[in-house]
Amino acid sequence: MKSGERPKQVRGLRQESRRFRLLVIVVGFFLVSLTFVVISKPEAILFNLNGKLPVDQAPTSILIKQKVNSPPVTSRKTSTDALRGDPRVVDDEADVRPKGTKGEEESRVLSEPDPTSGMTELTPNKDGGGRKSDEETLGGGRGDGEWKGKEEERGHAAEKHKVTLPTVSNYTIHDTEDAENAKQDDGTSSDLQGSRPLCDFSNFRANVCEMRGDVKIHPNATSIMFMEPAGSQRDELWKIKPYPRKGDEFCLSHITELTVKSSKVAPECTRYHDVPAVIFSLTGYTGNLFHDFTDVMVPLFTTASEFNGEVQFLITDMALWWTIKYHTVLQKLSKYPIIDFSKDDQVHCFKHVIVGLHAYMEFTIDSSKAPHNYSMVDFNRFMRGAYSLGRDTVTVLGELPKVKPRLLIIKRHRTRMFLNLDEIIAMAEELGFEVVIDEANVSSDISKFARLVNTVDVMMGVHGAGLTNCVFLPQNATLIQIVPWGGLEWVSRTDFGNPAELMGLHYKQYSISVDESSLTEQYPRDHEIFKNPIAFHKHGFDFIRQTFMDKQNVKLDCKRFRPILLEALDNLNP
């Protein structure tokens, strides 16, 4: 062997030895990593290590709801909730769509309000996040059989997942091909939400969830998923019915339950939105004019008006006739076509989502708690603006010569009628009023009636849903409510008196005497119903409605009532 060949062989062997050791290290590292992934993180392979997967490959734990066993929660109703049990209590002439049989309604007794009342769909655990066990998956409430039926229905309606309101611009949100332009870093979700819980169940009237970050809405699974970055410790699951009648089990039994959950795994987005979303229900007691406003219109204004129309509405339990009836208001609050939650098969992605509506007492806004301190004055101004009403405030007496102050009397049929309407008109005209008589029920043309109400200075009527039209009155106008016999003063003031004053209106409440009630034709004068009507409230809701609402009319004592109209005139003086 030549002297130069041996060193070359030695160097070659050393290089082969180093390559072999490197190969052993690489193979060993690969085996260890594979073992860790397979044993400790199997979902990382299933979801391509990015927390996303196609919609049709989503695990059943995301797509299928399972029943959640939770103990029933009972609560004591307020007096207004007692009368809210059936929307016909407020206005028997309203075109109410019954939500259940009479036997399903629970007995309701008038009582003072209990600020702690309310049914919580989920009681947060000690960790403060409303967490449930891992076995309780997204959705809750429907079994596999029902799910398959719903899937078939949704399959036929896939092309009709959005409802476009009349006159609403047919705006098209980002389709999948535009998705890449709308995507943002998933890691921002935790920063935007911070440590705040996803939901707030502390309000006695309404539960609300609000999420800022990477939020995915999957209607097929009735779920809203707040996407958490890797390493996040948040683990929350909430059940919410987005209708502001918390504690009313009869009402909420007809509302679709949604699941709000923090998650690291979800179906891939098929629609991207660059505006916030508000999710709410339209079933409940809608169809009664009072409930249309106290349960939806006022809460929706409170929740959505801050976005100046740049907000997307998703409605569960859709009532298309309702959206058509109030399309003027809805298009003022949102520039985009409504998405029918129950018929939608997309996975929608938002950066800001509100589930449920902010609501407080009946037909009012608590400005100390409402977003941006909105008030009923703001709502009154909004309603006048939505319908382009001309009068912002009443006309001062004498400001326009020969112009009489206008009095609108709400006329009713069948129940709580004025039995001496002609006499009332004559008295009002004698005092100097120009009297207008009209009806106000759920079938009225809202826009037309709003214009009429805005032209008057005083509006009066017997307790009922028609008085809800006071939202169209100009500032400093007067609302006069006639309270039927039966101890209904407190509920009358709560429903219309307090809201009227909070809107900047003058308010007068007139309780009729025994002699002004038609009940004297049904019961002897010494009957207990005249001596102590409150005692009969213990008989429950049905008795209150049938006796003091459905079977009572009013014959005003014009001499006794005259000072009320004189005070309304005084309110028009500078």
Buried (B, 14 or more C-beta within 10 A) or exposed (E): EEEEEEEEEEEEEEEEEEEEEEEEEEEEEEEEEEEEBEEEEEEBEEBEEEBBBEBEEBBEBBBBBBEBEBEEEEBBBBBBBBBBBBBBBBBBBBEBBEBEEEEEBEEBBBBEBBEEBBBBBBEBEEEEBBBBEEEBBBBBBBEEEEBEEBEEEBEEBEEEBBBEBEEBEEEEBBEEEEBEEBEEEBBBBBEBBEEEBBBBBEBBBBBBBBBBBBBBBBBBBBBBBBBBBEEBEBBBBBBBBBBBBBBBBBBBEBBBBBBBBBBBBBBBBBBBBBBBBBBBBBBBBBBBBBBBBBBBBBBBBBBBBBBEEEBBBBBBBBBEEBBEBBBBBBBBBBBBBBBBBBBBBBBBBBBBBBBBBBBBBBBBBBBEEBBEEBBBBBBBBBBBEBBEBEBEEBBEBEEEEEEBBBBBBBBBEEBBBBEBBEBBBEBBEEBEBBBBEBBBBBEBEBEEBBBBBBBBBBBBBBBBBBBBBBBBBBBBBBBBBBBBBBBBBBBBBBBBBBBBBBBBBBBBBBBBEBEBBBBBEEBEEEBEBBEEBEEBBEEBBBBBBBBBBBEBBBBBBBEEBBEBBEEBBEBBEE
